[in-house]
Amino acid sequence: QVQLVESGGGLVQAGDSLTLSCAASRLTISSYTMAWFRQAPGKEREFVAVISRSGRNIYYADSVKGRFTISRDTAKNTVYLQINSLKPDDTAVYYCAVRDPSSSGYERVDQYNYWGQGTQVTVSS
């Protein structure tokens, strides 16, 4: 069974940086489009960033452009999300996901068929 394990979250202050990790097992990340989503309390899960199978195509939600960077290490089979200049509005559970290969889009939750358990990021002002 595919397993995605996120880590790296925590309690930080506004302006700090964090790097989240998503370690995958029983799948090879270079064979799939991988993404990060987040879900704030009382809100729907929202798209944050995506990296294509080739690694050449990367897209971000407008709300995080310039501060978030998605990357991957295929040797470690791990996807990363670097977050700079953290804001209180970034407080959320961050999830790693694997896109369904039959899907053509990348921003909707229903386009992904494997999810991690999430890692909490809390930003204090």
N, C-alpha and C positions, 0 to 999 in steps of 0.2 A: 504494500500500500504506500502511495506517495505520502511523504511527510515533509512539512515545511516548518522550521523552527526559527522564530524571530527572537532577537535579543538586542540589547543595547539601550533600551529605554530607561527612563528614570526621572527623578525630580531635578529640574535645572532652573536656572534663573534666566529671565529675559536677556537676550543678547548672547547667550552661550551657544555652543555647538554640540551636536551629537552625531554619531554614526550608528545607524541601525543595521543589523545583519540578518539575513535570511538564509539559513543553511538547508539545502534540499537533499533529500535522500529518495532513492528508488525512482529518480528521473534525472536526466542530464539537462541542466539549465540551458545549454547551448542549442537544445532541440526545441525550446519553447519560448514564447513571449512571456516575460515575467513583469509583474507590476507591484506597486505599493498603493494601498488605499489607507484611509484613516476614518475613524468614526469618533466624533466628539459626543459627549453626553447629550442625550435627547435629540440627536441629529442622525440623519441617514449616513451610511457609509459612502465616502466619496473618493473618487480617483485622485491620485497624487502624481504618479510618474510611471512610465512604462519603458522597457527596453526590449527590442526585438530579438528574435532568435540569433540573428547575425551579430547583434550588438551595435549595428551601425545606425539604427533608427531609435531615437529617444524622444519622448514627448513628456511635457509637464502640464499640470493644471496651471491655469493663469495665476492662481492665488499663490503659487509657490515658485514660480519662475524666478531665477536669479539667486535663490536661497537654497534650493534643494538640488542635489545631484544624485542620480541613480547610476550605479555601476555594477560590474560583476567580476568575479574571479572564477573562470571556468575550471581552473586546477583545483580550487577548493569547493567548487559547485555551490557557490554562495553569491547572493545578490545583496548589494548594499544601498543604503539611502543616507547620504550625508546631509545634515540639516544645519545651516548656519543662521546666525542672527535670529534665534528662536524668539517667538512671540507668544504671549498667553493664548492667542487664538489657535496656536499649533497644538494645544493640549488635546490629546485624543489617544485612542488605541490605534496603533499602526499595524496593518496587516500586509503580509506578502501573499501573492496569488499567482497561479499559473493559468494562462489563458487557454480556453478551449480551442484546439487547433482548427475547429470548424467555424469559429467566429471570425468576422471580418473587422470588427471594431475593437476598441480597447478601453473605453471609459465607463462602461456599465458593469455593475456587479455580476449580472447574469451572463456575462461573456467569459467568466472565469469558473473553472470547475474544481480547483484545489486551493485551499486556504490554510494559512497557519493559524495559530491560536492567538496571535497578536502580542504586541509589547506596548506597555503604557508609557506615554510621554506626558509629563506634567510640567508646565512652564509657569513659574511664579513671576509676578511683576515686581 
